Amino acid sequence: MTLQIRIESLFAAGAAADKEDGRAAFFELQRLLTSGDVRSAEPDAASPTGWRVNQWVKQGILLGFRFGDMVDASTVGWAFYDKDTMGVQRPGLGAGVRIVPGGSMIRAGAYVAPGVICIPPMYINVGAYVGEGTLVDSHALVGSCAQIGARVHISAAAQIGGVIEPVGAMPVIVEDEVLVGGNTGIYEGAVIKRRAVIAAGVILTGSTPVYDLPNGCIIKPEPGQPLVVPEGAVVVPGARAVSVGAGKDWGLSLATPVIVKYRDDRTDTRTELEAWIR
């Protein structure tokens, strides 16, 4: 019986599932997630978004929470209490991952590729995938099952949501060579295509409309699909006037992301500055 079939069967059984079987299946999945051999979502050219969800993987992660026992996970000077299935990684020097001292944490079951730089304090949650050469800056979060490409810059205080439930929902996807600005939030399974630039302070969710000025259109998610920010888009915080009711009388406006341009040589020159800290 394959691991996928075992996990699907255990998940379907709910509370009636055998605890030891559930733990064994989860730990096997956890090893495969940590090595990058299995992913909660992966590229799929046949999909409208270019990605597909591996629902059984997310089911398996939930088994780890369901069948984990609470334990004292404290270290010297720090008190922690968590499920015994949700350990913390110690990649070692051979992994080629730079974890700067100061309070960062990578959960077991997350893949972190060689060349990744972790600036404290930052957090990478279970099921996440972080590609080679990516920088995760201070106070940044890579949520559970989020998929981050290669050579991405996740700036300070950026929040990359995960989406572990519902199990069929797309997690947040950030493709190769994206620049995510500081204090940015990307949530609810939004897909950021390669080489996009998300400026500081932008908030994107699965249902956020994005105003594309160069193309004169509004980008909205298709029914049942996540928001997709196009390749090379440069997205900045914007505002649109409230046109109805009291909001119009009061002169209110609502925050909205705006594509002001598409990436060019000038944009690339500015984004190359991060190379100096590597």
JOJO-V411634 format. One record per run of one state. SS is the DSSP state (H for helix, E for strand, L for the rest). FROM is the first residue (numbers start at 0). TO is the last residue. Records with the same first field share a line. If there is no record, write none. Layout:
# JOJO-V411634
SS: FROM-TO  FROM-TO
This chain:
# JOJO-V411634
L: 0-1  16-17  35-39  43-49  53-53  66-68  72-73  75-76  78-79  83-86  88-91  95-96  99-103  107-109  112-115  118-121  124-127  130-133  136-139  142-145  148-151  154-157  160-171  174-177  180-183  186-189  192-195  198-201  204-208  212-215  219-226  229-231  241-243  249-251  262-263  277-277
H: 2-15  18-34  54-65  92-94  244-248  264-276
E: 40-42  50-52  69-71  74-74  77-77  80-82  87-87  97-98  104-106  110-111  116-117  122-123  128-129  134-135  140-141  146-147  152-153  158-159  172-173  178-179  184-185  190-191  196-197  202-203  209-211  216-218  227-228  232-240  252-261
